[in-house]
Amino acid sequence: MCIATAPNCILQTAPDSFLPTAPKVLIVGAGIVGAAIAYFLARAGAQVTLLDAKAPAAGASGASDGAVSVASKRPGPMMALACEARSLYRQWAEQGILSDIYHSRPTYLFARTDEEVAVIAHQGSDLMALGERILPLTHAELMQRVPGLGRHVLAGMKVPDDGHALGYRVVDRLLQVSGAQVLRHTPVQRLALSDGRVVGVVTAQGPLVADVVVVAAGLGSGALVGLQDILMPRKGQLIVTDRASLSGAALPGPLMSAGYLAAKRRMVLGHSSTSLVIDPLATGQFLIGSSRETGFEDRQTDIQTVSTLLREALAVYPALARQRVIRTFAGIRIGTRDGLPIVGPHPTLPGLFIATGMEGDGICLAPVIGAAVADMVLQARARFDISVLNPGRFGDLPLQQTH
């Protein structure tokens, strides 16, 4: 049982916000959230144009691990929405839209201390409350399923119904299927207003008009919609190894530390840490991550963080000692002050909608966010209740731009 749809969660922009039958919509941001919104809007008949500030996959969607995981989510609305989003991924795969991109795989949670064992137990209880299948595992049972685990792993849990889809591939496919126009290297300078309503945007190439503007630009959303004091960047450093297998993923699913879950459950805002995940890629390589460095917007990696991640990974899975590191890189997650995404109509500007602050959950949540925003823009019956994510919870959002 996942979160229920709610017909009363449609958030209107304003009494005079009549939209034409085929509204013209500008989406600022062409990552996975923007692409999902474009897909649902275009399918409903809207005329959609996405504005990408840089090249394809230059933002968070291009640096993600691709985990479509309910197991990793913070209990509450994030876990419930992830359950709904994963179902949509499966539907897209069954319909042929993502049949060659999305695949199911289990997630293995592991604990190295008694405290972490308790964290996994709590996570398991929350997952079961949503109707999620789980399988608690002793150390010996984990070793049977994931040969080569280190002796420091005490116990764990298998969540069999998770999945995986590379973000940049999902973006490319959704944009192809939607038929939406994409303008690359077109950063938005400011919103265009008329009589207190958003009527388009201004770019270096000139103004663009629309019936509705949706800002889904990650960190770039801040100054455009008044979120500069609410959004916060968190850098994540990752490591890629050479191939451990020439015939597909070297493990049946990713190994996720209970410390990663604890960081999400506690949601210590402003805190930086490393939380180990060992992700077996379809290429036979391993993706090892990741740090959570609050306030950092650069994409540089450093020896200290990479070394810490490698030491932890070797302790958990000593077989990695046979691999070579061939690449390190970093991506920027965009979080919020209260740890929840910001999705919905701007509290004071009709014609403007926001979809940002997903942190590391944008890849997983994108289908639900896309459907929900499309419903709001088109003033249609809501398929999903995302009212807890409403931007109005922060009060008025002061814009710092020149009109």
Summary of the structure (lengths in Angstrom):
residues: 403
radius of gyration: 21.0
end to end distance: 47.1
largest distance: 67.3
contacts: 1430
relative contact order: 0.21
helix: 32%
strand: 27%
